[in-house]
Amino acid sequence: MLTPLRGQVYERLEAFEDHLQMELGLRAASFGPLYYLDHPEGIGQDACFWNQNRWLRPFRLSFGSISEAVTALRDMQRNWAPRLFTQFRRGALIQSQLPFLSTKPRTFPWLVPDTPVGAWTLLDAHTLIGSTHCSSPFPGGVISFEEDKEGPPSRAYLKLWEALVRFKKWPGPGDRCLDAGASPGGWTWALARLGAEVSAIDRAPPAERVLAMPGVRWIKHDAFTLKPEDIGPLDWLFCDVICYPPRLYEWIQRWLASGLCSNFICTIKMQGKPDLETPRRFAAIPDSKVVHLYHNKHELTWICGAGNVP
Ligand SMILES: C[S@@+](CC[C@H](N)C(=O)[O-])C[C@H]1O[C@@H](n2cnc3c(N)ncnc32)[C@H](O)[C@@H]1O
């Protein structure tokens, strides 16, 4: 028997479970790595960011045999990612009879398919909780890329790649990009590889091999004391500066007010205690999403621009 659930399920991030608990409050029920909140609208649909994946349309399935569970899932859609914390043998048998879901490393740029990827788990031998739609387009919120071990001077480019894949768009040849807090240059490297014109702002210089890439120039400056008018029109603004979130928010407000840029990807970095308020203010900006990317650490990513940010 299939019963829709009213709330949402949140997959915890191993290292930041306390952040999720703070966001959800005491009303959430937990089972294994999952939290269930009955009335997510009570906390604001998009006010919860410290999770690996959010199950948007959860249901409970009471089933008799394994084949009954498999048929029920297959009848709903093709893609299902398991998040098992008990009943591992039974869960593996169910997953083995579902269509294959590739988790191979992707080559950037990769256009993530629109097909929904569901999630499911077992509560006991005859009870499955699942969701056809999830907040992350990646199975279980996890993505890996074919890495470049020689070009980029830091691995920070992986979170930029992930953000661009989630945005489903990226800079093209000649696009004007500002990369604030650019050094040692992982993001600048990734942008220059796409053929973009990159102004890399940092007090420290980017790696020489990045500075030598076509289209890259270094501006030795404090990013936050440069006015949008000093820079001029941009296609993309990127920021990976380590700073208190309100400082970033205030700077971004100036850019939004200037109307000089339409696409933004910024890391909201936590300094000690998590700031729960500022990410909500970022998420309230039109055409925005705040997410914890698989490649994020103690930080969130704000993605903003026209288009459908999944
Ligand atoms: C986490 S690192 C950025 C890594 C970079 N995205 C990459 O891919 O290699 C943060 C950088 O921000 C720079 N930074 C800190 N405060 C800054 C400011 N006010 N303006 C510009 N850069 C700043 C630091 O010098 C540091 O290089």
The ligand as an ORCA input file, in Angstrom:
! r2SCAN-3c Opt
* xyz 0 1
  C      39.450     29.854     -0.575
  S      40.593     30.877     -1.381
  C      39.980     30.878     -3.013
  C      40.334     29.656     -3.822
  C      40.064     29.842     -5.299
  N      38.642     29.959     -5.574
  C      40.634     28.726     -6.142
  O      39.874     28.098     -6.891
  O      41.820     28.483     -6.104
  C      40.166     32.455     -0.818
  C      40.964     33.598     -1.398
  O      40.302     34.806     -1.052
  C      41.289     35.816     -0.951
  N      40.701     36.961     -0.248
  C      40.410     37.094      1.069
  N      39.832     38.307      1.311
  C      39.747     38.916      0.102
  C      39.203     40.170     -0.342
  N      38.648     41.019      0.524
  N      39.279     40.484     -1.653
  C      39.835     39.619     -2.547
  N      40.341     38.417     -2.189
  C      40.298     38.074     -0.894
  C      42.431     35.129     -0.250
  O      43.650     35.808     -0.518
  C      42.381     33.722     -0.871
  O      43.285     33.634     -1.956
*
